[in-house]
Amino acid sequence: MLSNFVIVLDPRNLPSADADLRYLVPDAIEEHSGGIVQDDGYTYGEDNCMHVFLKVSDRERGLAAVLEVLTQVRFKGSNLSGAVVGVREGTVGPYVVVHPSDLSGEMVPEVEA
């Protein structure tokens, strides 16, 4: 079954809240994952957080690739290691937080994809 990820980028936590992150982040993750993770669009929440959506053919390997990129790559001067990452199985239902670990198991708020 296909999994879906969302990365929540909060502009209040970014020194450079550049809109280009909507392309830079998924492109880097897709390349790093060898195509296991693919860009699936983006939107903005009511709180101005950017929600970057990804579709994933292998959840475990995909999640590892996402976390490696977020923790090891700086984008436009921003460290994204603290970005919230949520997972859902299939195409409907809530996203459940898997990163950071202190929020693990909570629902990602305001996500509509």
VENSULNOR-V670568 format. One record per helix or strand of 3 or more residues. SS is the DSSP state (~ for helix, > for strand). FROM is the first residue (numbers start at 1). TO is the last residue. If there is no record, write none. Layout:
SS & FROM & TO
SS & FROM & TO
//
This chain:
> & 3 & 9
~ & 11 & 13
~ & 21 & 32
> & 37 & 44
> & 50 & 56
~ & 59 & 72
> & 84 & 89
> & 96 & 99
~ & 101 & 103
//
